Amino acid sequence: MSCRHIESVAVVHPSAKGCEECLKTGDMWVHLRLCRTCGHVGCCDDSPNTHATKHFHATKHPVIEGYDPPEGWGWCYVDEEFVELPDQTPQAGPIPRFV
């Protein structure tokens, strides 16, 4: 199967220097994911709050990028498969590390 949502991938500017919601609440994250539709930075599914997946459910923005550090891979939530991204988003400055 080939991802049908790769055309939705845009050049984005990260919304925060860490998980946007975790930074507001003081929570920790494991890894970060970047929405390639709007630039939302959320925590991964191994993190307690799973904000990247919650962002997908709220917005239906399909493709994320591994962002902590920039990892060079993408994931389509809708097609449930890895996707080849046309580019890699640079980090917006130092990002605090939590584990």
A tleap script that builds the chain and sets N, CA, C and O, in Angstrom:
source leaprc.protein.ff14SB
mol = sequence {
  NMET SER CYS ARG HIE ILE GLU SER VAL ALA
  VAL VAL HIE PRO SER ALA LYS GLY CYS GLU
  GLU CYS LEU LYS THR GLY ASP MET TRP VAL
  HIE LEU ARG LEU CYS ARG THR CYS GLY HIE
  VAL GLY CYS CYS ASP ASP SER PRO ASN THR
  HIE ALA THR LYS HIE PHE HIE ALA THR LYS
  HIE PRO VAL ILE GLU GLY TYR ASP PRO PRO
  GLU GLY TRP GLY TRP CYS TYR VAL ASP GLU
  GLU PHE VAL GLU LEU PRO ASP GLN THR PRO
  GLN ALA GLY PRO ILE PRO ARG PHE CVAL
}
set mol.1.N position { 0.852 -1.189 0.000 }
set mol.1.CA position { 0.000 0.000 0.000 }
set mol.1.C position { 0.888 1.240 0.000 }
set mol.1.O position { 1.943 1.255 0.634 }
set mol.2.N position { 0.473 2.240 -0.686 }
set mol.2.CA position { 1.211 3.491 -0.724 }
set mol.2.C position { 0.340 4.586 -0.101 }
set mol.2.O position { -0.857 4.681 -0.373 }
set mol.3.N position { 0.964 5.400 0.732 }
set mol.3.CA position { 0.224 6.450 1.437 }
set mol.3.C position { -0.450 7.398 0.457 }
set mol.3.O position { 0.168 7.919 -0.472 }
set mol.4.N position { -1.719 7.599 0.695 }
set mol.4.CA position { -2.509 8.506 -0.138 }
set mol.4.C position { -2.470 9.938 0.388 }
set mol.4.O position { -3.084 10.826 -0.203 }
set mol.5.N position { -1.754 10.176 1.492 }
set mol.5.CA position { -1.798 11.482 2.145 }
set mol.5.C position { -0.494 12.263 2.041 }
set mol.5.O position { -0.362 13.335 2.632 }
set mol.6.N position { 0.460 11.736 1.302 }
set mol.6.CA position { 1.761 12.386 1.206 }
set mol.6.C position { 1.638 13.786 0.599 }
set mol.6.O position { 2.465 14.656 0.874 }
set mol.7.N position { 0.614 14.007 -0.221 }
set mol.7.CA position { 0.422 15.340 -0.814 }
set mol.7.C position { 0.036 16.389 0.225 }
set mol.7.O position { 0.118 17.587 -0.048 }
set mol.8.N position { -0.386 15.953 1.415 }
set mol.8.CA position { -0.736 16.911 2.477 }
set mol.8.C position { 0.490 17.413 3.231 }
set mol.8.O position { 0.382 18.343 4.030 }
set mol.9.N position { 1.661 16.808 2.990 }
set mol.9.CA position { 2.878 17.210 3.691 }
set mol.9.C position { 3.287 18.607 3.241 }
set mol.9.O position { 3.404 18.885 2.047 }
set mol.10.N position { 3.502 19.473 4.218 }
set mol.10.CA position { 3.880 20.859 3.946 }
set mol.10.C position { 5.167 21.207 4.681 }
set mol.10.O position { 5.544 20.540 5.645 }
set mol.11.N position { 5.831 22.247 4.219 }
set mol.11.CA position { 6.939 22.820 4.981 }
set mol.11.C position { 6.301 23.554 6.145 }
set mol.11.O position { 5.471 24.441 5.947 }
set mol.12.N position { 6.687 23.183 7.360 }
set mol.12.CA position { 6.052 23.757 8.554 }
set mol.12.C position { 7.106 24.333 9.491 }
set mol.12.O position { 8.290 24.010 9.400 }
set mol.13.N position { 6.648 25.187 10.385 }
set mol.13.CA position { 7.485 25.735 11.445 }
set mol.13.C position { 7.006 25.128 12.762 }
set mol.13.O position { 5.827 25.247 13.096 }
set mol.14.N position { 7.897 24.480 13.515 }
set mol.14.CA position { 7.497 23.848 14.773 }
set mol.14.C position { 6.811 24.832 15.724 }
set mol.14.O position { 7.253 25.970 15.884 }
set mol.15.N position { 5.739 24.378 16.344 }
set mol.15.CA position { 4.931 25.227 17.227 }
set mol.15.C position { 5.587 25.487 18.578 }
set mol.15.O position { 5.218 26.438 19.268 }
set mol.16.N position { 6.557 24.653 18.966 }
set mol.16.CA position { 7.171 24.790 20.294 }
set mol.16.C position { 8.517 24.078 20.321 }
set mol.16.O position { 8.839 23.300 19.424 }
set mol.17.N position { 9.294 24.353 21.352 }
set mol.17.CA position { 10.580 23.673 21.561 }
set mol.17.C position { 10.386 22.537 22.544 }
set mol.17.O position { 11.018 22.495 23.600 }
set mol.18.N position { 9.509 21.621 22.187 }
set mol.18.CA position { 9.112 20.497 23.014 }
set mol.18.C position { 7.649 20.233 22.763 }
set mol.18.O position { 7.028 20.916 21.948 }
set mol.19.N position { 7.085 19.255 23.448 }
set mol.19.CA position { 5.660 18.978 23.298 }
set mol.19.C position { 4.876 20.199 23.775 }
set mol.19.O position { 4.996 20.622 24.924 }
set mol.20.N position { 4.088 20.743 22.886 }
set mol.20.CA position { 3.356 21.976 23.172 }
set mol.20.C position { 2.517 21.866 24.443 }
set mol.20.O position { 2.567 22.751 25.297 }
set mol.21.N position { 1.751 20.792 24.573 }
set mol.21.CA position { 0.872 20.636 25.734 }
set mol.21.C position { 1.650 20.292 26.994 }
set mol.21.O position { 1.340 20.807 28.068 }
set mol.22.N position { 2.669 19.416 26.879 }
set mol.22.CA position { 3.465 19.042 28.063 }
set mol.22.C position { 4.222 20.237 28.631 }
set mol.22.O position { 4.379 20.349 29.847 }
set mol.23.N position { 4.686 21.120 27.772 }
set mol.23.CA position { 5.364 22.317 28.254 }
set mol.23.C position { 4.422 23.181 29.096 }
set mol.23.O position { 4.843 23.790 30.080 }
set mol.24.N position { 3.162 23.229 28.709 }
set mol.24.CA position { 2.172 24.026 29.445 }
set mol.24.C position { 1.829 23.414 30.799 }
set mol.24.O position { 1.555 24.135 31.758 }
set mol.25.N position { 1.843 22.088 30.878 }
set mol.25.CA position { 1.422 21.414 32.111 }
set mol.25.C position { 2.586 20.935 32.979 }
set mol.25.O position { 2.381 20.479 34.104 }
set mol.26.N position { 3.817 21.043 32.449 }
set mol.26.CA position { 4.977 20.577 33.199 }
set mol.26.C position { 5.188 19.077 33.142 }
set mol.26.O position { 5.947 18.525 33.939 }
set mol.27.N position { 4.518 18.406 32.198 }
set mol.27.CA position { 4.664 16.961 32.052 }
set mol.27.C position { 5.905 16.618 31.242 }
set mol.27.O position { 6.499 17.480 30.595 }
set mol.28.N position { 6.289 15.341 31.287 }
set mol.28.CA position { 7.461 14.851 30.559 }
set mol.28.C position { 7.035 14.098 29.307 }
set mol.28.O position { 5.901 13.633 29.197 }
set mol.29.N position { 7.971 13.988 28.365 }
set mol.29.CA position { 7.743 13.215 27.154 }
set mol.29.C position { 8.954 12.335 26.894 }
set mol.29.O position { 10.019 12.520 27.483 }
set mol.30.N position { 8.765 11.362 25.990 }
set mol.30.CA position { 9.853 10.464 25.606 }
set mol.30.C position { 10.473 10.951 24.298 }
set mol.30.O position { 11.669 11.237 24.244 }
set mol.31.N position { 9.659 11.045 23.245 }
set mol.31.CA position { 10.106 11.550 21.946 }
set mol.31.C position { 9.057 12.508 21.413 }
set mol.31.O position { 7.921 12.537 21.887 }
set mol.32.N position { 9.453 13.290 20.422 }
set mol.32.CA position { 8.548 14.282 19.849 }
set mol.32.C position { 8.174 13.921 18.423 }
set mol.32.O position { 8.945 13.293 17.698 }
set mol.33.N position { 6.978 14.330 18.039 }
set mol.33.CA position { 6.467 14.152 16.687 }
set mol.33.C position { 5.977 15.503 16.189 }
set mol.33.O position { 5.376 16.273 16.938 }
set mol.34.N position { 6.241 15.782 14.916 }
set mol.34.CA position { 5.895 17.059 14.296 }
set mol.34.C position { 4.813 16.831 13.250 }
set mol.34.O position { 4.989 16.024 12.337 }
set mol.35.N position { 3.703 17.535 13.379 }
set mol.35.CA position { 2.632 17.456 12.391 }
set mol.35.C position { 3.098 18.157 11.122 }
set mol.35.O position { 3.468 19.331 11.153 }
set mol.36.N position { 3.079 17.434 10.008 }
set mol.36.CA position { 3.546 18.015 8.761 }
set mol.36.C position { 2.428 18.706 7.981 }
set mol.36.O position { 2.582 19.001 6.796 }
set mol.37.N position { 1.298 18.963 8.653 }
set mol.37.CA position { 0.252 19.801 8.083 }
set mol.37.C position { 0.317 21.195 8.686 }
set mol.37.O position { 0.226 22.192 7.970 }
set mol.38.N position { 0.478 21.266 10.035 }
set mol.38.CA position { 0.396 22.568 10.711 }
set mol.38.C position { 1.598 22.918 11.592 }
set mol.38.O position { 1.710 24.062 12.033 }
set mol.39.N position { 2.498 21.968 11.860 }
set mol.39.CA position { 3.664 22.261 12.685 }
set mol.39.C position { 3.493 21.996 14.164 }
set mol.39.O position { 4.398 22.292 14.943 }
set mol.40.N position { 2.366 21.450 14.575 }
set mol.40.CA position { 2.168 21.119 15.994 }
set mol.40.C position { 3.237 20.134 16.444 }
set mol.40.O position { 3.501 19.145 15.761 }
set mol.41.N position { 3.854 20.402 17.598 }
set mol.41.CA position { 4.820 19.476 18.186 }
set mol.41.C position { 4.136 18.775 19.352 }
set mol.41.O position { 3.685 19.421 20.299 }
set mol.42.N position { 4.063 17.452 19.276 }
set mol.42.CA position { 3.420 16.653 20.322 }
set mol.42.C position { 4.301 15.484 20.721 }
set mol.42.O position { 5.244 15.134 20.013 }
set mol.43.N position { 3.989 14.889 21.849 }
set mol.43.CA position { 4.773 13.758 22.347 }
set mol.43.C position { 4.276 12.449 21.728 }
set mol.43.O position { 3.123 12.331 21.314 }
set mol.44.N position { 5.185 11.475 21.681 }
set mol.44.CA position { 4.916 10.192 21.027 }
set mol.44.C position { 4.025 9.286 21.880 }
set mol.44.O position { 3.677 9.621 23.012 }
set mol.45.N position { 3.669 8.150 21.321 }
set mol.45.CA position { 2.795 7.205 22.018 }
set mol.45.C position { 3.475 6.475 23.164 }
set mol.45.O position { 2.792 5.830 23.960 }
set mol.46.N position { 4.797 6.553 23.275 }
set mol.46.CA position { 5.501 6.006 24.437 }
set mol.46.C position { 5.497 6.996 25.598 }
set mol.46.O position { 5.894 6.644 26.709 }
set mol.47.N position { 5.060 8.212 25.361 }
set mol.47.CA position { 4.961 9.247 26.389 }
set mol.47.C position { 3.637 9.101 27.129 }
set mol.47.O position { 2.673 8.589 26.560 }
set mol.48.N position { 3.568 9.538 28.386 }
set mol.48.CA position { 2.336 9.369 29.164 }
set mol.48.C position { 1.094 10.012 28.537 }
set mol.48.O position { -0.012 9.496 28.700 }
set mol.49.N position { 1.261 11.132 27.821 }
set mol.49.CA position { 0.089 11.875 27.344 }
set mol.49.C position { -0.254 11.692 25.867 }
set mol.49.O position { -1.331 12.113 25.444 }
set mol.50.N position { 0.597 11.097 25.091 }
set mol.50.CA position { 0.368 10.805 23.666 }
set mol.50.C position { -0.257 11.980 22.895 }
set mol.50.O position { -1.234 11.803 22.167 }
set mol.51.N position { 0.316 13.173 23.064 }
set mol.51.CA position { -0.286 14.364 22.468 }
set mol.51.C position { -0.246 14.389 20.939 }
set mol.51.O position { -1.129 14.986 20.324 }
set mol.52.N position { 0.751 13.761 20.307 }
set mol.52.CA position { 0.776 13.750 18.838 }
set mol.52.C position { -0.424 12.987 18.283 }
set mol.52.O position { -1.078 13.450 17.349 }
set mol.53.N position { -0.711 11.826 18.854 }
set mol.53.CA position { -1.867 11.050 18.398 }
set mol.53.C position { -3.168 11.767 18.732 }
set mol.53.O position { -4.103 11.745 17.931 }
set mol.54.N position { -3.246 12.394 19.884 }
set mol.54.CA position { -4.446 13.173 20.239 }
set mol.54.C position { -4.649 14.313 19.249 }
set mol.54.O position { -5.783 14.626 18.887 }
set mol.55.N position { -3.544 14.943 18.805 }
set mol.55.CA position { -3.640 16.008 17.799 }
set mol.55.C position { -4.223 15.449 16.495 }
set mol.55.O position { -5.074 16.082 15.870 }
set mol.56.N position { -3.761 14.262 16.090 }
set mol.56.CA position { -4.321 13.644 14.887 }
set mol.56.C position { -5.822 13.414 15.035 }
set mol.56.O position { -6.587 13.745 14.129 }
set mol.57.N position { -6.254 12.851 16.165 }
set mol.57.CA position { -7.681 12.577 16.352 }
set mol.57.C position { -8.508 13.861 16.357 }
set mol.57.O position { -9.649 13.864 15.895 }
set mol.58.N position { -7.948 14.939 16.870 }
set mol.58.CA position { -8.683 16.209 16.924 }
set mol.58.C position { -8.716 16.927 15.581 }
set mol.58.O position { -9.692 17.611 15.272 }
set mol.59.N position { -7.657 16.780 14.772 }
set mol.59.CA position { -7.539 17.567 13.542 }
set mol.59.C position { -7.648 16.764 12.260 }
set mol.59.O position { -7.970 17.312 11.206 }
set mol.60.N position { -7.378 15.450 12.346 }
set mol.60.CA position { -7.292 14.556 11.182 }
set mol.60.C position { -6.105 14.903 10.276 }
set mol.60.O position { -6.095 14.505 9.111 }
set mol.61.N position { -5.104 15.634 10.782 }
set mol.61.CA position { -3.873 15.872 10.029 }
set mol.61.C position { -3.121 14.541 9.972 }
set mol.61.O position { -2.742 14.017 11.020 }
set mol.62.N position { -2.895 13.980 8.783 }
set mol.62.CA position { -2.495 12.581 8.695 }
set mol.62.C position { -1.019 12.240 8.917 }
set mol.62.O position { -0.723 11.155 9.419 }
set mol.63.N position { -0.085 13.124 8.562 }
set mol.63.CA position { 1.329 12.733 8.527 }
set mol.63.C position { 2.135 13.474 9.587 }
set mol.63.O position { 2.045 14.694 9.729 }
set mol.64.N position { 2.935 12.690 10.334 }
set mol.64.CA position { 3.861 13.265 11.305 }
set mol.64.C position { 5.289 12.918 10.904 }
set mol.64.O position { 5.535 12.012 10.108 }
set mol.65.N position { 6.221 13.672 11.483 }
set mol.65.CA position { 7.649 13.442 11.290 }
set mol.65.C position { 8.286 13.159 12.645 }
set mol.65.O position { 7.961 13.815 13.635 }
set mol.66.N position { 9.189 12.187 12.692 }
set mol.66.CA position { 9.977 11.983 13.903 }
set mol.66.C position { 10.843 13.210 14.118 }
set mol.66.O position { 11.636 13.561 13.245 }
set mol.67.N position { 10.707 13.873 15.268 }
set mol.67.CA position { 11.286 15.211 15.422 }
set mol.67.C position { 12.274 15.357 16.574 }
set mol.67.O position { 12.759 16.468 16.789 }
set mol.68.N position { 12.597 14.330 17.315 }
set mol.68.CA position { 13.425 14.543 18.505 }
set mol.68.C position { 14.545 13.526 18.628 }
set mol.68.O position { 14.341 12.468 19.223 }
set mol.69.N position { 15.709 13.809 18.091 }
set mol.69.CA position { 16.030 14.881 17.141 }
set mol.69.C position { 15.402 14.572 15.787 }
set mol.69.O position { 14.814 13.504 15.611 }
set mol.70.N position { 15.516 15.493 14.823 }
set mol.70.CA position { 14.950 15.164 13.508 }
set mol.70.C position { 15.457 13.795 13.063 }
set mol.70.O position { 16.663 13.564 12.976 }
set mol.71.N position { 14.521 12.894 12.784 }
set mol.71.CA position { 14.862 11.499 12.538 }
set mol.71.C position { 14.772 11.085 11.078 }
set mol.71.O position { 15.247 10.010 10.711 }
set mol.72.N position { 14.169 11.926 10.236 }
set mol.72.CA position { 14.130 11.620 8.808 }
set mol.72.C position { 13.051 10.666 8.362 }
set mol.72.O position { 13.054 10.241 7.207 }
set mol.73.N position { 12.118 10.309 9.244 }
set mol.73.CA position { 11.040 9.402 8.827 }
set mol.73.C position { 9.688 10.075 9.061 }
set mol.73.O position { 9.560 11.003 9.860 }
set mol.74.N position { 8.697 9.582 8.348 }
set mol.74.CA position { 7.335 10.053 8.519 }
set mol.74.C position { 6.401 8.884 8.759 }
set mol.74.O position { 6.729 7.741 8.442 }
set mol.75.N position { 5.238 9.172 9.320 }
set mol.75.CA position { 4.218 8.166 9.602 }
set mol.75.C position { 2.868 8.736 9.225 }
set mol.75.O position { 2.540 9.869 9.577 }
set mol.76.N position { 2.089 7.949 8.508 }
set mol.76.CA position { 0.718 8.341 8.176 }
set mol.76.C position { -0.222 7.614 9.126 }
set mol.76.O position { -0.289 6.385 9.117 }
set mol.77.N position { -0.946 8.368 9.945 }
set mol.77.CA position { -1.901 7.764 10.878 }
set mol.77.C position { -3.043 7.072 10.145 }
set mol.77.O position { -3.508 6.020 10.582 }
set mol.78.N position { -3.495 7.644 9.045 }
set mol.78.CA position { -4.649 7.103 8.327 }
set mol.78.C position { -4.312 5.765 7.681 }
set mol.78.O position { -5.037 4.785 7.854 }
set mol.79.N position { -3.208 5.726 6.936 }
set mol.79.CA position { -2.820 4.498 6.232 }
set mol.79.C position { -1.987 3.556 7.106 }
set mol.79.O position { -1.687 2.432 6.704 }
set mol.80.N position { -1.616 4.020 8.300 }
set mol.80.CA position { -0.824 3.234 9.254 }
set mol.80.C position { 0.428 2.663 8.603 }
set mol.80.O position { 0.677 1.458 8.634 }
set mol.81.N position { 1.214 3.573 8.007 }
set mol.81.CA position { 2.458 3.148 7.387 }
set mol.81.C position { 3.482 4.273 7.396 }
set mol.81.O position { 3.145 5.457 7.432 }
set mol.82.N position { 4.756 3.856 7.362 }
set mol.82.CA position { 5.832 4.830 7.247 }
set mol.82.C position { 5.799 5.438 5.859 }
set mol.82.O position { 5.444 4.766 4.890 }
set mol.83.N position { 6.168 6.708 5.760 }
set mol.83.CA position { 6.180 7.401 4.470 }
set mol.83.C position { 7.530 8.082 4.274 }
set mol.83.O position { 8.200 8.468 5.232 }
set mol.84.N position { 7.903 8.216 3.023 }
set mol.84.CA position { 9.121 8.929 2.658 }
set mol.84.C position { 8.779 10.409 2.565 }
set mol.84.O position { 7.948 10.816 1.753 }
set mol.85.N position { 9.427 11.205 3.401 }
set mol.85.CA position { 9.180 12.639 3.402 }
set mol.85.C position { 10.037 13.323 2.343 }
set mol.85.O position { 11.151 12.878 2.069 }
set mol.86.N position { 9.529 14.402 1.744 }
set mol.86.CA position { 10.312 15.101 0.725 }
set mol.86.C position { 11.469 15.904 1.318 }
set mol.86.O position { 12.381 16.299 0.592 }
set mol.87.N position { 11.441 16.150 2.631 }
set mol.87.CA position { 12.473 16.926 3.299 }
set mol.87.C position { 12.442 16.616 4.785 }
set mol.87.O position { 11.608 15.837 5.247 }
set mol.88.N position { 13.346 17.223 5.525 }
set mol.88.CA position { 13.415 17.037 6.972 }
set mol.88.C position { 13.337 18.408 7.624 }
set mol.88.O position { 14.007 19.344 7.188 }
set mol.89.N position { 12.531 18.530 8.659 }
set mol.89.CA position { 12.352 19.810 9.334 }
set mol.89.C position { 13.465 20.017 10.358 }
set mol.89.O position { 13.652 19.176 11.238 }
set mol.90.N position { 14.208 21.123 10.261 }
set mol.90.CA position { 15.244 21.375 11.268 }
set mol.90.C position { 14.615 21.726 12.611 }
set mol.90.O position { 13.532 22.307 12.672 }
set mol.91.N position { 15.315 21.362 13.691 }
set mol.91.CA position { 14.831 21.712 15.019 }
set mol.91.C position { 14.857 23.224 15.204 }
set mol.91.O position { 15.713 23.916 14.652 }
set mol.92.N position { 13.921 23.718 15.977 }
set mol.92.CA position { 13.813 25.152 16.266 }
set mol.92.C position { 14.588 25.470 17.540 }
set mol.92.O position { 14.006 25.929 18.522 }
set mol.93.N position { 15.896 25.229 17.529 }
set mol.93.CA position { 16.719 25.505 18.706 }
set mol.93.C position { 16.782 24.325 19.639 }
set mol.93.O position { 16.156 23.295 19.389 }
set mol.94.N position { 17.541 24.466 20.726 }
set mol.94.CA position { 17.682 23.342 21.661 }
set mol.94.C position { 16.340 22.951 22.277 }
set mol.94.O position { 15.534 23.800 22.659 }
set mol.95.N position { 16.129 21.644 22.359 }
set mol.95.CA position { 14.890 21.112 22.923 }
set mol.95.C position { 15.248 20.393 24.204 }
set mol.95.O position { 16.157 19.562 24.209 }
set mol.96.N position { 14.540 20.697 25.314 }
set mol.96.CA position { 14.820 19.990 26.564 }
set mol.96.C position { 14.609 18.495 26.415 }
set mol.96.O position { 13.719 18.069 25.678 }
set mol.97.N position { 15.402 17.698 27.093 }
set mol.97.CA position { 15.300 16.241 27.013 }
set mol.97.C position { 14.630 15.698 28.265 }
set mol.97.O position { 14.979 16.077 29.383 }
set mol.98.N position { 13.685 14.825 28.073 }
set mol.98.CA position { 13.035 14.134 29.189 }
set mol.98.C position { 13.026 12.655 28.863 }
set mol.98.O position { 12.846 12.287 27.702 }
set mol.99.N position { 13.213 11.810 29.837 }
set mol.99.CA position { 13.103 10.362 29.639 }
set mol.99.C position { 12.549 9.736 30.907 }
set mol.99.O position { 12.372 8.520 30.968 }
savepdb mol mol.pdb
quit
